[in-house]
Amino acid sequence: MNVAANERNVYENFEVERDILYFKVGRLGLVSFHGRNYNIKKRISADQLSGYITSGQFVKVSSNCYVNASKIATVEGGAILFDPDVPESKQVPVSKWKMYRIKHLLSARKPMAM
């Protein structure tokens, strides 16, 4: 019985910036958060959503989908890959135009090696 209670706490106490790969915005404040092994639908306030979007940590890839820029491993073949070594890992489709912009953004964020 304690195991079920602990699992429930994990899903309620996740940190968006640290644990989430991407999220999709639905109607009436319902947001679907996608982590490595789970998906969580949760209602959040407009202020919380605005905070995530304006923080700069999440990049808009479609009209309702935002990707955690720090979790992107690579962008290729029309998709954002989070773990390219695992064939079943999550990926998000992205248009060529957005793919170019995301690659540019990620290259600008990486520190230059000297």
matplotlib code that plots the C-alpha trace (Angstrom):
import matplotlib.pyplot as plt

x = [0.0, 2.9, 4.3, 1.2, 1.2, 4.9, 4.3, 1.4, 3.7, 6.3, 3.6, 2.3, 5.7, 7.6, 9.5, 8.6, 12.0, 14.0, 11.8, 9.7, 10.9, 8.0, 4.4, 1.3, -1.3, -4.9, -8.2, -9.1, -5.7, -5.2, -1.6, -0.1, 3.4, 5.7, 8.7, 11.0, 8.7, 5.4, 2.7, 0.8, -2.3, -2.7, -4.6, -2.4, -3.1, -2.5, 0.2, 2.1, 1.8, 3.0, 6.0, 7.1, 6.7, 8.5, 11.3, 13.3, 13.7, 11.0, 11.0, 7.8, 7.7, 4.1, 0.9, 0.4, 3.7, 6.8, 10.0, 12.5, 15.6, 18.0, 16.7, 17.2, 19.9, 19.6, 17.4, 17.3, 15.0, 12.1, 12.1, 13.5, 15.2, 15.8, 17.7, 18.9, 20.5, 17.2, 14.9, 11.7, 12.6, 10.2, 10.5, 8.6, 7.9, 9.1, 8.8, 12.0, 11.7, 11.4, 14.1, 16.5, 15.6, 16.0, 19.4, 20.4, 19.1, 20.9, 24.2, 24.0, 23.5, 26.5, 29.7, 32.6, 35.5, 38.9]
y = [0.0, 2.4, 1.8, 3.1, 6.2, 6.8, 6.5, 9.0, 11.5, 11.2, 12.2, 15.1, 16.5, 16.6, 19.8, 21.0, 22.6, 19.5, 16.5, 17.4, 16.8, 18.7, 19.8, 20.4, 23.0, 22.0, 23.7, 25.5, 25.3, 21.5, 20.8, 17.4, 17.1, 14.4, 13.0, 10.2, 7.4, 9.1, 11.6, 13.7, 15.9, 18.7, 21.9, 24.9, 28.6, 31.0, 32.7, 29.4, 28.6, 32.0, 31.7, 28.4, 29.9, 33.2, 31.6, 30.8, 27.2, 26.0, 26.5, 26.6, 23.9, 24.1, 26.0, 24.1, 22.3, 23.5, 21.6, 21.8, 23.1, 21.7, 18.2, 18.2, 15.7, 16.3, 17.7, 15.7, 14.0, 16.3, 15.4, 16.5, 13.6, 13.5, 10.2, 9.1, 5.9, 4.5, 3.5, 3.8, 7.2, 10.1, 12.5, 15.5, 16.1, 19.6, 21.5, 22.3, 26.0, 25.4, 22.8, 25.4, 27.9, 25.4, 24.3, 28.0, 28.6, 25.5, 26.4, 29.9, 28.5, 26.1, 27.7, 28.0, 25.7, 27.4]
z = [0.0, 0.7, -2.7, -4.4, -2.1, -3.0, -6.7, -6.4, -4.7, -7.5, -10.0, -7.9, -6.9, -10.2, -11.2, -14.6, -15.5, -14.2, -15.0, -18.1, -21.7, -23.3, -22.6, -24.7, -23.8, -24.0, -23.3, -20.1, -18.5, -18.9, -19.7, -20.7, -19.3, -20.8, -18.9, -19.8, -18.5, -17.9, -19.1, -16.6, -17.3, -14.9, -14.6, -14.1, -13.8, -16.7, -14.6, -14.2, -17.9, -18.8, -16.4, -18.1, -21.5, -20.8, -18.8, -21.9, -20.8, -23.1, -26.9, -28.9, -31.6, -32.6, -31.8, -28.5, -27.8, -25.9, -25.6, -22.7, -24.5, -21.9, -22.5, -26.3, -27.4, -31.1, -33.9, -37.0, -39.5, -38.8, -35.0, -31.7, -30.0, -26.3, -26.1, -29.6, -28.3, -27.1, -30.1, -28.0, -26.5, -26.9, -29.8, -31.0, -34.7, -35.9, -39.1, -41.1, -40.4, -36.6, -36.8, -38.2, -35.5, -32.7, -34.0, -34.1, -30.6, -29.2, -30.9, -29.4, -25.9, -26.0, -24.6, -27.0, -26.3, -26.1]

ax = plt.figure().add_subplot(projection="3d")
ax.plot(x, y, z, "-o")
ax.set_aspect("equal")
plt.show()
